[in-house]
Amino acid sequence: MGDGGYGDILEMVGSGTTTRHFEVYATAERQLDADDLNYLDAKGCFALPEQSEELLEAYFKYVHPTFPVIDVSEFSQKYAEHGLQGINLLLLWSMFSVSASYIQGTSRIANKVLYVGRAKLLFEISQEHDKLVLVHSALLLSFWFADTEDVKQSWYWTSIAFGIAQSLGLHAPPEPSHGQTHSRSRAGLITWQCCLMRDVWLAFGMGRPLRVIAPDSAMCSGELDLQLTDLTLKGRTLYAADEASALQNMWRSLVDTTNSLRNIMTSSTVPALNKVFPYSFAGTPDTGGSTSITHVSRHLKIHQTTAAIAIARAKNEQQELQSAVDRAIGVMRTMVNDGTVDFASPVTVPLVTPAMIGCLETTRLADLGKDPEKPRVIDSKLDAISEFLSALEDNYPAASILSRVLKTARDEIWNVRS
């Protein structure tokens, strides 16, 4: 919903629990007829969850460092002045639909179904006039994937986001002469970078072509400040300077990795792995006294190993491919062993697929007669992938789908070989 004065507070009745009341903007009341307002009311769109503050903090601790689509300066200012009432309601539900993944001790899937449903209703009915909010909301909604039957999933919502972003001219460099303010230009730049990132990894994960044509220099990590040192919630600074610096560096590495994968997907010339990744995979910190740093580090490594698998496959280098698959499985094992799999991001599930396929191919092609230990080693790797997916199932429905695919493929391969 758009900016404007506050109208009357709609009285909400929670289902057995106390919920926050959200004031409806006067402009929204003028735009929507009574039936639409009553329908949104009945669906709970104006009643924020009790754990809203926790959801908000989880968003900026776990989502923002890897997908900084929200302009922190503008958000912090509105939140400081008005609290949750100062934040766009559509945007809030969209943010909560992702950050609910990180709230332990709750029914995360059920909550995400609820929050996604409310965000979708507001997206379709509220007549939101802030197009940048629509882009942000659509991008965040694209992280939800429930089942293969629902057409309004990741591909659908990213298509909407990309289309609106391009209609706003976000793909073009900001031009001050057009009257844009610096903050607006920066917000547009960050939004477009997130569009590019979502396009690359979603297209790769789904085996589809890129939808956004961009020059090699389109994603410039050095220009993208996460603004973590500016982020305060309830008067409390969320990140210390050294923590913010570490997260900023890992964000730049993630952008560089994304650029490398985009180049692989669009170029007939495949660079050497050490040219694409001049840094060591092991050089990325796993811990740093912060769950955010650990989470982002694992997130980055999964992306790096996935890109390495893509490079090896494009070069048809089986040894490099196996090495990259082993590194990816190593990250999965680490996350299961230390419990950080509970903080895996929504994009983790599709990024398991390249390692899974690589491991299954090894199983199919391996000369087991030459090495009697080979079946045990392969089974151990497949077990690690299966265990990783199982640990994700109570958070991400897509993990259950992929887990069933793995079991079926694994059984078929071993049945043929036996």
Secondary structure, DSSP 4 states (H G I P E B T S, - for coil): -----EEEEPP---SSS--EE-EEEHHHHHHS-HHHHHHHHHTTTTEE-TTHHHHHHHIIIIITTT---S-HHHHHHHHHHHGGGGS-HHHHHHHHHHHGGG-TTS-HHHHHHHHHHHHHHHHHHS----HHHHHHHHHHHTT----TT-SSSHHHHHHHHHHHHHHTTTTSPP-GGGT--HHHHHHHHHHHHHHHHHHHHHHHHHT---SS---TTS--GGG----GGG-EETTEESS-HHHHHHHHHHHHHHHHHHHHHHHHHH-SPPPPHHHH--S-GGGS-S-SS-HHHHHHHHHHHHHHHHHHHHHHHHHT-HHHHHHHHHHHHHHHHHHHHHSGGGG--TTHHHHHHHHHHHHHHHHHH--GGG-TTHHHHHHHHHHHHHHHHHHHTTT-HHHHHHHHHHHHHHHHHHHHH-
